[in-house]
């Protein structure tokens, strides 16, 4: 499905470069528990800032396209 750079330009264009858990649930159509599980077990790489996770949009795209 192309590389991450190509997909980045066409996927999730309405989302910011860094998304939070709530936005991740909407992007993937999943529940909050699964979203936290994907982030905590490093399936989707994220950065913890204070008490909140920040997920680079490119990491979500890499997860979806199996290029991570």
Secondary structure, DSSP 8 states (H G I E B T S, - for coil): ---HHHHHTTSSTTS-SEE-HHHHHHHHT--HHHHHHHHHTTSS--EEETTEEEEEHHHHHHHHTT--
